[in-house]
Amino acid sequence: MTSINALRKGTGTLRGRLLWLMAGAIVLALLSQQGASASVMSLSVLTVGVALLGLPHGAFDHLTGARLIRYYLPDTSCPRACLGIFMLGYLLLSIMLLWCWYHWPALDLTLFLLLSAAHFGTDWRGKQRLIHRLCWGTLVIGLPFVWRHNEVTDIVRTLAVPDPSPFVEAARPLVALALSIVLVGVRREGAMFLLAIGLLLLGAITLNPLIYFVCYFCCFHSPLHLGAIRHEHGLTGRRQMFAVAAPVVLMTWLGAGVGYFWMSHAHVSGALIKTIFIGLACLTVPHMLVEWLGERIAHAPVKVARG
């Protein structure tokens, strides 16, 4: 009874509502027969979902950048120029990662997966201990490698990594360890967290990896971070959020379009998968760096500019 009451209480939170949204998306995907290998429909849903629901949660990094400038350079007389330099650095880091992927795809994919696991663990910041947050991120990334390894192998090869077997082999013990840690602490984690783990397992086992990623990334992770961003930066309405995010999102779409046409000599599905996942990888590292720096100063004393 205690677990049921805790679950009901959890559904009143943003995480709880988004878990029900993710559950609904998984059921809808199953009814649409998205358990088989990725199809044109899967690719279409992935593309639209990431473009409309996934990318926007990283489109507010310039606001965090402005906050970092106010904190670390309170005396600056040209904050806009500093912000321009900040965004230029953000862009150059993304381009450098793209260049690295071209030369060392396996190394870049490893970095992307590790950072993504750590980043997804922040979905439970303030609710779970660090070890459980890391377990969550490990399960989000690793479960498809274990239960849908054939489809994941094809995706990894599409990302220019010739031998996906080390990734599949490494995922198995990591997923087993993460599940063991979660189950050992089952009484401490709460019903909502266990429900979330169950949804990850259901999605990873029954859906093809692309749709599984859409259900998690677009129905839970991105909306959760958008809610946190809205609160952190005092964005009071959807129109205000749209006005702030739209320029960055449009530029990202433009860059993705250029990347797609650059790789259009490949099969359409290969070009789309490369554009989406390599693009996300190149944006993940600077986004995580900005988020980490922003978190460091979130509760720090405000520095006042000297007159």
N, C-alpha and C positions, 0 to 999 in steps of 0.2 A: 504493500500500500504506500509505503514511503517513496518508493521509486516512481510510482504512478503520479503521486502528488508533485514530486520534483519535476517529472516530465511535463506535467500540465503547467507548472510555474515557468519552466523553461520556454514553452511555446509562446509565452507573452513577451519574450525578448526578441531582439532582431535576429540573433543566431537561431532561435527556435523557429521563427517564421521562415527564415531562409532554408532551414533543414526541411520543412514541409514543402517548400518550393522545389528543392532539389529532389525530394521524394516524388513529387508530382511529375517532374521532368523525366525521372527514371521510368516511372510507370508509363508515361506517354511514349517514351522511346521504345519500350518493350511492346506496347500495343502497335507501334509503327514498324515493328519487326526490324529494329536496329541492333539486334544481337549478333547478326552475321557480320561478315567482313565489311569494311567500309565501302559504301556505295556513293553514287553521285549525290544522293540526298544527304548522306552523312557529311560529305565535304561541303555542301551548300550550307547546312546548318552550322557547321564549324566556322565557316568563313563569316557568315552573317552574325553569329553569336559573338565571336571574338571582336569583330569590327564594331558592333553596336553596344555590347554589354561588357566585353573584356577590356578593351583598350582604354575606355574613359577613366577607369580607376587610376591609371598612371598619368592622366592628363593634367593633374594638379601639382605635379612636382615643381613647377615654377613658383607656385605659392610657397611651398616649403623652402625653395631656394631663396626667395625674398626674405623669409623669416630667418634663415641661416645668415644672410647678409646683415640683417638688422642686429642679430645677436653677436656675430663675430666682428663685424665692422660697423659699430654704432656711430662712429665719427665720420663715415664716408659722406662726401658731398655729391657723389654721383651714383646713387643706388641703382638707377636704371642701367648704367654702363656695367656695373658689377653683375647685375642680373643677366645682361647680355653675355658677359664672359662666362658666367655660370652655365647658361644654356648652351653656349658654344662647346664648353668642356663636356657637357652631357652628350651632345651630338658626336663629338670626336671620339669619346669612349665607345659609343655604339658602333661607329664606323671601324674603330680598331678591332672590336670583337667580331665584326663581320669579316674583316681581313683575316683574323686569326682562324675563323671557321673555315675559310677557303684553304688555308695551309695546314691546319691541324684540327680537323673536324671531330675526331674522337676526344681530344683533350677539351675542346670547347663544349662538346655535348656533356662530358663529365662535369665540368664546371657549372653548366646550366642546370643539370639535374640536381646537383648538390645545393646550389643556391636556391633553386625552386623549392626543394624540400624544406630548407630553413625558412624561406619566405612564407610558404603555406602554413608553417607552424605558427606564424603570427596571427592566424585566424582565431586562435584560442588564447591570445595574450590577455592576461588578467583573470583568466578562468582556470587555466591548468598550469602545472609546474613545467619547467623548461623541458624536462625529460619527456613528458607526455606530449608537449608541443612538437618536439623533434620526431617522436614516434608518429604523430599525425602526418607530418610532412613526408616522412618516409613511406607511409602507407599510401598516401595520395599518389606519389610518384611510382612506387614499387609494385603495387598490386597488379596493374595490367601486365608488367613484365613477367609475373608469375603465372597468372591465369589466362592471359591472352598473348602468350609469348610469340606465336607465329605472326599475328598481326603487328605486334610491336616490332618484331624483327624486320618486317617489310618497311615499316615507317622509319626505323633507324637507318636502314640501307638507303632509303630515299633522301635522308639528310646527309648523304655523302660519307657515311661511316661504313666501310666495307665489311667489317667483322663485328656484328652486334653481340656475339656470344658472351664476351666478358661482362656486358651490361646485364644480360639475362642471368648469368651465373652469380653475379654479385647481388642481384636483387633478392634472390631466394633466402639466403641467411639473414639479410637485413630486414626483410618483411617478417620472417619468423621471429626474430629478436624483438621487433617493434610490437608485434601482436602479443608476444609473451609478456612484455613489460606492461602493456595495457591490461591484460587479463589478470596479472598479479595484483595490480592496483585497482581492480574493478570497483571496489566499494567506495574508493575515494574520488573517483572521476565523475560521478554523477550520471543520471539517466540520459541527459541530453548528449553528452559526449559519447556514450556507448551507442545511442541511436545513430549518431553521425558515423561512427566506425562501421556499424551494420550497413548503413547506406553505401559507404565506400565499397564494402565487400560485395554487396548486391550489384552495384553498378559495374565494378571491375570484372565480376564473374559473368554477368549476363549481357553486357553491352560491348560493342566494338570500341576500341580505345579512343577513337575520335569523339564519339558521342558521349562516352564516359567523361572525357575531359570537358566537353561543353557543359554537361550537367553540373560538374563541380565548379569549374572556373567561372561560368557565366551565371549560375543560379545561387552560388554560395560565396565564393571567394571575392569576386569583384563587387557585388552589391554590399557585402559586409564592409569592405574597405571604403567604398563610396560613402556609406553611412558615417564611418569614423572620420573621413575627410570633411564631410559636411559639418560635423560637430566641431572639429579641430579648427577650421578656418572661418567658422561663423557664417556659412553660406545658408541663407534663410529659406531660399525657394529653389524650385527646379529650374526656373528661368535663369536665375543667377548662376547656378551650377553649369547650365548649358552654355551660357555666354562666356564663362571662364574656360571651360574645357574645349569648346568647339574649335578654336584655332589650332590647338595642339593636335586634336583628333584628326582634323582635316589634313594637316601636314603629315601625320603618320599614315593616313590613307594614301596620300600622294606618294610617299616613300615606298609603301607596300606595293602600289601599282607599278612603280618603276622597277622594283625588285621582281615582280611577277613577269613583266615583259622581258626583263633581262634573262630570266630563266625559262622563257616561253618555248625555247627549243625542246625542252623536256615534255613529257606527257603532262596533260593538264593537271591530273591529280598530283603528280610529283612536284610540279611548279607551285601549286597551291600549298601543299604540305611544307615545302621548303620556305615559301614566303611567310607562312604563319608561324612555324616553330622556330626557324632561324631568326625571324624578325622579333618574336617574343624573347628569344635568348639575348639578342643584342639590346633589348630594352630592359630586360630583367636586372642586369648587373647595375646600371646607373640608377634605376628605380630603387633597388634595394639599398644602394649606398646612400641615396638621398633620404630614404625612409629611416635608415639607421641613424643618420646624423640628426634628422628631425626629432626622432624619439629621444635622443640624448639631451636635447635642449628643451624638450616639452615641459619638463618640470623644473628646469634650472631657473635661477634668479634672472630677471630681466636686466639687461645692461642698458644703462641710460647714456645717451650721447653727451659728451662734454661740450659745453658752450664755448 
